[in-house]
Each structure stands twice: as C-alpha cells, then as structure tokens.
Amino acid sequence: MVGRLSIVGPSPEVADGSEAVRSMALDFTLPDGEAWRTSMNDLPVFPVKDAQGFYEQLVALKPDPATGKPDPARVAAFLSAHPEAARAIALIKGAPSSSGFANATYNGLNTFRFVDADGKATPVRWSMRPVDAFEPGPAETPREKNYLFDALAARLRQGPAQWHLILVIGQLGDPTSDASLPWSADRETIDAGTLTVAAIESEAAGNCRDIEFDPLVLPSGIEPSDDPMLSARSAAYSVSFTRRAGETKTPSPVQVGRDR
C-alpha cells in the first residue's frame, strides 16, 4: 500500500490552515495483482451533487480582484440555485477540523456497490477512522507554514499511526447518486481492517506524485454506483495526472525528518 496525506488546494506553497480540508489517498496492490485506489477527505459530505454544481461553486467562490474575496451576491446566487449545497455546507461547518492528520477521519463520500459471488449488490460507503483520539484544531493557525506535516512527522516518531477501514452498509432508500446527502448514523458498519502508517517520506521521488488516485480503479467485487461524481472525478484526475507528468519536477515543499 502507498498512501498520500495532503491538504486540498491548488498550490503546494500555500500554508496549512487550521480549517484546511485534510485528504488521504490510498493505492492498494492486492495479492493477485489487482489494484484498488481511493481518495478521501475529512468532510462529512460533498458540497454539491454533481460536476456542474461543483464547477458553478468554483466560479462563485473565485475571489473578486477588487476585494480578494468572493462576491457575496455571486455566492448567494449559487446557493439559491443549489439548495443541496446550503444543506451540505451547514453539515461541513458543523464538523470541527482535527488538530492534525493522525486523528482525522477520512470519508470516501461517494457510494460504491459491493457485489458478491452470486451477483447480489450492496451499496457501501467507507471511512478511515483514526485510533488516535480526536482533538479539535487550534483556535489560531500556527505560524509554521507546514505545521500539519511537521506534526505528523513528530507523531510518527512516537510510534505508528493507525486507522480502521469502516464499511457503512446502505439500506433501501439511502441516496447513492448524491454525495451531498449523508446516510443515517445508525447504519450497520463493518470494521474491514486496520491501516498502519509507520513511516513517511516526501514526494520528491515521485512516489505519490506519479500515481493517479482514480476512484474508478477498483478490484473485482467493487463497482461504481450511479453517483455522477465518480466518472467526473476520474476524468478530472486523468487530466491532472497528464499535466503533472509534463511539469518540471521541483523539490517537495514539505521535507520529512526536519525538526522544528
């Protein structure tokens, strides 16, 4: 297994923020040679239900050159046109950010179908839930630019960090095509295994930069649901990977092994 912990954003030079969305991406190589890739965020739901809504959200949140902030009227118009976004954002704002990578829960958000040997399909969502106890992020963002990554390196010097792979079993009527809608908290769950991270390294060698964490790279027995965001994510990740492959390779902004 190769994994990547990161914060969501367009530039690796941006400083970590206390409310930055944390991300965990995993590439499993199975014993029979199959691969399974998944990319998860520490959000309870996705802000919108489809790619068009996501595009319109990005347009609405684009900073106004005059103020450096999004135009409130444009944001209000977006929320009026996408009521699911207003509901989802309220859930996201109600979920406090963790103090670091090691105690964050990472959610797959989209629904998949687990298909057994008889062809019976079951809707499933999954999460990586930490063994480390949750602590809320600091009230004020630390001055260290890469404080989340430095804190992770310090945490691993104390011993491995672990997460449980939790499968959430959907029931009839649970939304499968809309990741902006949560499932009921009382759904059956299965602890499918433990992820142990004992060491980390920077991406200078291309160990994660050169992996396309496409959510549709799936092993036998797991299939995509009717969620339109899955194919949209797959297509966008492909474009991103191709662009990265043509870029000049530069040293990683985050260096492992440096004490603060």
Backbone torsions as a table, in degrees:
resi	resn	phi	psi	omega
1	MET	NA	133.3	171.1
2	VAL	-118.7	135.5	-178.8
3	GLY	-132.0	164.0	178.1
4	ARG	-135.0	127.8	170.9
5	LEU	-107.1	131.9	-174.5
6	SER	-154.1	172.4	169.7
7	ILE	-112.4	146.3	-176.2
8	VAL	-75.9	131.2	179.1
9	GLY	167.6	163.9	-174.4
10	PRO	-82.7	-12.8	-173.9
11	SER	-139.4	132.5	177.1
12	PRO	-70.6	-11.5	-179.0
13	GLU	-84.8	-10.7	-179.4
14	VAL	-70.7	136.0	-179.4
15	ALA	-68.0	148.1	176.0
16	ASP	-61.9	139.9	175.9
17	GLY	-116.2	150.9	-177.6
18	SER	-62.7	-24.4	178.9
19	GLU	-107.4	14.4	179.0
20	ALA	-63.8	139.4	178.9
21	VAL	-71.6	122.6	177.6
22	ARG	-87.1	146.3	-176.8
23	SER	-132.9	142.1	172.6
24	MET	-126.5	123.1	176.3
25	ALA	-118.0	138.2	-176.1
26	LEU	-131.1	142.5	176.0
27	ASP	-125.5	103.0	178.6
28	PHE	-91.7	129.1	169.8
29	THR	-104.1	115.3	-173.9
30	LEU	-84.5	160.6	-175.7
31	PRO	-56.8	-30.2	-178.9
32	ASP	-89.2	7.6	178.0
33	GLY	94.7	-10.4	177.4
34	GLU	-69.4	160.5	179.1
35	ALA	-123.0	151.8	173.7
36	TRP	-138.3	124.0	179.9
37	ARG	-122.8	139.9	179.8
38	THR	-146.4	142.8	178.6
39	SER	-127.7	122.3	-171.1
40	MET	-125.5	154.6	176.9
41	ASN	-124.4	161.9	179.7
42	ASP	-88.3	32.1	175.5
43	LEU	-98.6	148.6	177.7
44	PRO	-75.1	-28.8	179.7
45	VAL	-147.7	167.0	173.4
46	PHE	-89.1	147.0	-173.6
47	PRO	-65.1	-27.4	-175.8
48	VAL	-135.3	170.7	-174.1
49	LYS	-98.3	-15.2	-177.3
50	ASP	-151.8	174.2	-175.1
51	ALA	-66.2	-37.0	179.0
52	GLN	-62.5	-42.0	177.6
53	GLY	-64.0	-37.7	179.0
54	PHE	-66.0	-41.9	177.0
55	TYR	-60.0	-47.1	-178.5
56	GLU	-65.8	-31.4	175.5
57	GLN	-65.6	-43.9	178.9
58	LEU	-61.7	-40.3	178.3
59	VAL	-64.3	-43.6	-178.1
60	ALA	-65.3	-32.6	-176.6
61	LEU	-90.9	-0.6	179.2
62	LYS	-63.0	128.5	-176.7
63	PRO	-61.8	140.3	173.4
64	ASP	-74.7	126.6	-178.7
65	PRO	-55.7	-28.8	-177.1
66	ALA	-74.7	-31.2	-175.1
67	THR	-115.2	-19.9	-175.2
68	GLY	78.1	5.2	-179.3
69	LYS	-128.3	159.1	177.3
70	PRO	-60.8	148.3	177.8
71	ASP	-73.1	117.3	-177.8
72	PRO	-56.1	-37.1	-179.5
73	ALA	-66.2	-38.6	179.6
74	ARG	-68.7	-39.2	177.2
75	VAL	-65.0	-42.6	179.9
76	ALA	-63.2	-39.4	178.9
77	ALA	-65.2	-38.9	178.0
78	PHE	-63.3	-46.4	-178.5
79	LEU	-65.3	-32.9	177.4
80	SER	-67.1	-37.2	-179.4
81	ALA	-79.4	-18.8	-177.2
82	HIS	-130.5	77.8	-179.0
83	PRO	-60.5	-26.8	178.5
84	GLU	-64.3	-30.1	-180.0
85	ALA	-68.0	-40.7	179.0
86	ALA	-61.4	-42.8	178.7
87	ARG	-64.6	-45.1	-177.1
88	ALA	-66.0	-42.2	-179.2
89	ILE	-63.6	-35.4	177.0
90	ALA	-63.1	-40.5	177.4
91	LEU	-66.5	-40.6	-179.3
92	ILE	-64.8	-44.7	179.9
93	LYS	-66.4	-26.0	180.0
94	GLY	-81.4	-6.2	179.3
95	ALA	-104.1	106.9	-175.9
96	PRO	-65.5	147.1	176.8
97	SER	-74.8	149.1	178.4
98	SER	-77.7	168.4	179.3
99	SER	-78.3	-13.3	-178.9
100	GLY	-168.6	-173.4	179.0
101	PHE	-71.8	-38.7	-168.7
102	ALA	-71.0	-21.8	-178.8
103	ASN	-115.9	25.1	177.4
104	ALA	-99.7	147.1	172.3
105	THR	-95.5	130.1	-178.1
106	TYR	-110.2	124.9	-174.6
107	ASN	-109.7	136.5	176.9
108	GLY	-69.7	-25.0	176.4
109	LEU	68.0	-54.4	-179.5
110	ASN	-76.2	157.4	177.9
111	THR	-95.3	142.4	174.2
112	PHE	-124.4	169.7	177.5
113	ARG	-113.3	123.3	172.6
114	PHE	-95.2	121.9	-173.7
115	VAL	-113.4	123.5	-177.9
116	ASP	-86.3	-178.1	-174.8
117	ALA	-63.0	-23.7	179.5
118	ASP	-91.0	1.8	179.1
119	GLY	87.9	4.8	178.6
120	LYS	-76.1	129.2	-177.7
121	ALA	-105.4	138.2	178.4
122	THR	-126.3	128.2	177.2
123	PRO	-70.7	134.9	-176.0
124	VAL	-140.1	140.0	164.8
125	ARG	-119.0	159.4	-179.1
126	TRP	-139.9	160.8	179.0
127	SER	-142.5	156.6	167.5
128	MET	-108.0	110.8	-176.4
129	ARG	-105.4	130.2	-171.7
130	PRO	-75.2	152.0	169.8
131	VAL	-78.5	-36.6	177.2
132	ASP	-61.0	139.9	-179.6
133	ALA	-67.7	141.6	179.1
134	PHE	-66.9	136.8	169.7
135	GLU	-133.2	137.1	179.6
136	PRO	-69.4	154.5	177.8
137	GLY	-64.9	162.9	-178.6
138	PRO	-65.7	150.8	179.8
139	ALA	-64.6	-34.4	177.3
140	GLU	-119.2	136.8	-179.8
141	THR	-64.8	126.8	177.5
142	PRO	-59.1	155.3	-176.8
143	ARG	-74.5	-24.5	-179.6
144	GLU	-63.1	128.1	-173.4
145	LYS	-61.1	-41.0	-176.6
146	ASN	-113.8	45.1	-170.6
147	TYR	-64.4	-32.3	179.0
148	LEU	-65.0	-42.1	-179.4
149	PHE	-72.4	-39.4	177.0
150	ASP	-63.7	-38.6	179.3
151	ALA	-67.2	-35.5	177.7
152	LEU	-65.2	-44.3	178.4
153	ALA	-60.4	-42.1	178.6
154	ALA	-65.5	-39.2	178.6
155	ARG	-62.3	-41.3	-177.1
156	LEU	-73.0	-19.6	173.8
157	ARG	-69.5	-17.8	176.7
158	GLN	-86.9	-14.1	-177.5
159	GLY	142.5	169.3	-177.4
160	PRO	-62.2	149.3	170.9
161	ALA	-100.4	144.6	-175.8
162	GLN	-133.1	150.4	173.9
163	TRP	-135.8	146.6	173.9
164	HIS	-96.2	131.6	174.1
165	LEU	-80.8	107.8	-176.6
166	ILE	-105.2	120.2	175.4
167	LEU	-93.9	129.4	178.4
168	VAL	-105.4	121.4	-173.8
169	ILE	-90.7	119.1	-179.3
170	GLY	-76.1	157.5	175.9
171	GLN	-118.7	166.6	179.0
172	LEU	-54.9	127.7	-179.6
173	GLY	98.3	-14.3	176.6
174	ASP	-67.8	137.0	-179.1
175	PRO	-66.4	129.7	178.3
176	THR	-113.4	-14.9	-176.6
177	SER	-106.9	8.9	-174.4
178	ASP	-142.0	101.3	-178.0
179	ALA	-77.3	-2.5	175.7
180	SER	-82.4	-7.5	-179.1
181	LEU	-106.6	126.7	178.4
182	PRO	-79.4	159.5	169.7
183	TRP	-91.8	159.8	-179.8
184	SER	-61.1	141.4	-178.0
185	ALA	-66.9	-14.1	-177.9
186	ASP	-92.0	10.7	179.9
187	ARG	-66.9	147.7	177.7
188	GLU	-59.9	140.4	177.3
189	THR	-125.9	153.2	176.7
190	ILE	-128.8	127.7	174.2
191	ASP	-83.4	105.6	-171.0
192	ALA	-93.9	0.4	179.1
193	GLY	148.3	173.8	-176.4
194	THR	-121.0	128.9	173.3
195	LEU	-93.1	125.2	178.7
196	THR	-116.2	123.1	177.4
197	VAL	-110.8	113.2	-176.5
198	ALA	-104.5	-20.1	-177.3
199	ALA	-154.3	154.0	178.6
200	ILE	-133.2	161.2	175.0
201	GLU	-147.4	161.7	178.5
202	SER	-74.2	170.6	-177.0
203	GLU	-91.2	15.9	-175.8
204	ALA	-58.3	-33.7	-178.2
205	ALA	-80.5	-1.7	-179.0
206	GLY	82.5	12.9	-175.5
207	ASN	-62.8	-30.6	174.6
208	CYS	-115.9	-30.4	-179.4
209	ARG	-59.0	-33.4	-175.6
210	ASP	-96.9	19.9	173.5
211	ILE	-111.3	132.3	175.2
212	GLU	-94.4	106.1	-176.2
213	PHE	-81.0	63.4	-177.3
214	ASP	-73.8	122.0	-178.0
215	PRO	-68.2	-10.0	178.5
216	LEU	-97.6	7.0	168.5
217	VAL	-82.7	99.9	-170.3
218	LEU	-128.7	145.9	176.4
219	PRO	-82.6	169.9	175.8
220	SER	-57.3	135.6	179.1
221	GLY	100.8	-14.6	175.0
222	ILE	-120.6	127.3	-178.5
223	GLU	-129.6	156.7	176.4
224	PRO	-68.0	152.8	173.8
225	SER	-89.4	-164.2	177.8
226	ASP	-88.1	13.7	179.2
227	ASP	-70.3	117.1	-177.4
228	PRO	-67.4	-18.2	-179.3
229	MET	-69.8	-21.3	-178.7
230	LEU	-66.0	-49.0	179.0
231	SER	-68.3	-33.9	177.9
232	ALA	-66.0	-42.7	177.4
233	ARG	-63.0	-44.2	-179.1
234	SER	-58.5	-44.9	-178.9
235	ALA	-66.5	-42.3	-179.4
236	ALA	-66.5	-40.4	179.3
237	TYR	-63.0	-36.6	179.4
238	SER	-64.0	-44.1	178.3
239	VAL	-62.8	-44.6	-180.0
240	SER	-60.2	-44.7	-179.5
241	PHE	-61.4	-44.0	-179.8
242	THR	-62.6	-41.0	179.2
243	ARG	-66.7	-41.8	178.8
244	ARG	-62.2	-37.5	-177.8
245	ALA	-62.3	-27.3	-179.1
246	GLY	-93.6	-0.9	-178.4
247	GLU	-83.9	154.8	171.7
248	THR	-68.6	130.0	-177.5
249	LYS	-79.6	127.0	-178.9
250	THR	-120.9	159.2	178.0
251	PRO	-58.8	147.3	179.6
252	SER	-64.5	135.4	176.2
253	PRO	-64.1	-21.3	179.3
254	VAL	-106.5	124.5	179.7
255	GLN	-112.0	129.1	-179.2
256	VAL	-89.1	144.9	177.3
257	GLY	95.0	3.5	-179.9
258	ARG	-98.8	121.7	180.0
259	ASP	-85.8	147.8	177.7
260	ARG	-111.8	NA	NA
